[in-house]
Every structure is written in C-alpha cells, then in structure tokens.
Amino acid sequence: MNTRLLKAALCGSVCVTGFSIPVSAAFAQAEEQVSVAEDNGDTIVVTGSRIRRTEYSTAEPLTVISREEMTQAGFNSAADALQSAAITQGSSQVNNYFGGFVVNGGTGVNTVSLRGLGASRTLVLLNGHRLAPAGTRGSVGAVDTNVLPSALIERIEILKAGASSIYGSDAVAGVVNIITDDKLQGLVL
C-alpha cells in the first residue's frame, strides 16, 4: 500500500513539473524590453541603513540635526543635541542602584530612548557602525552619548521607525546614526 501511495505522489510531482516548464518558457517570451532611464548623475546614498540603496522604497521618518543647529543651540555633546529632539527621551543616570546592579552603565551616563521604549531598544551607530555599550558592570545595554563632543559631529540622523528587520532587536524603537566630520584636522574651538 505504501508503494502505491509513493507511485501516485511521484506521478503527481512529475506531472506538475512537466506542465510548469512550458508556462515558464511562455512568460520568458512575453517579457517586454524595459527602457533604461537616463542617469543624470544625482544619486542619494542612505547612511542610516547598513544596506546601501540608491532610492527610497518607502517613506521613512528621518530627523537630521546638523552641526550648524547644534552650534546655534550651544550643545556641547551629542547627548545634549539628542535630548533636544522631540522624539527622544534622554535619560541621565545620576545615581540609580537596584540590588547592587548598575542600571544603564552607572553614574553620569546619558542614554537615548526613542518612543519611550528604553535605551536598550534604541540602536546608536557611529558612522553606520554599532557603538559598544557604556559601563563595565551590571545590566549594561545602552550607549553613553556623553563621550561624543559636538565638534566632531557633522550631523545626527534619527530614524524614528523601527528598524529591527535590518539591525536586530536592539533597533525596535529606532536608530540614531551619528555621522562624524571626516575632514576634521587639528583643533576646533
């Protein structure tokens, strides 16, 4: 009885495969020639994503804080600039101890929390690369944005949509990409 069932399944799969080959050939013949659009040389490179693409496939809410805006507002660090944005909820840990564990890196750490989901759910990138979490002990899962002076920063890009499909579970709330000035030489006052 098993051989009869096996023969029927094998015969069915051969028939399906046999009928699908001419159909795929017909689709290949019906394919139209697509004219290539003229390239004018203007390209857009998305730096908030590790996947390079030249055009936007969907509208993504992106906020950019430029160096000029940080200078005019008098921000001294990336933490100050990020805490000024409406979407972010910066948390400044002054002295927060629970059961001997240091929360978010310990004393004096400034973290970024997008949409109020917590600093461990907001991914912070430096020039498109992940930054290491702050602190050395306890429950550490957030980046200290105090260590980045505003003189080194060209712009800060805040992707307000969840990007966990690209970056993983630590980007559920969104992504903060801090772009530094690569042309900086010497001392900036």
ABEGO torsion letter per residue (X at the ends): XAAAAAAAAAAAAAAAAAAAAAAAAAAAAABBBBBBBBBAGBBBBBAABABBBABBABBBBBBBBBAAAAAAAGBABAAAAAAABAABBBBBBABBBBGGBBBGGEBGBBBBBBGGAEAAABBBBBGGBBBBBBEABEBBABBBAAABBAAABABBBBBABBAAAAAEAAAAAEBBBBBBBAABBEBBX
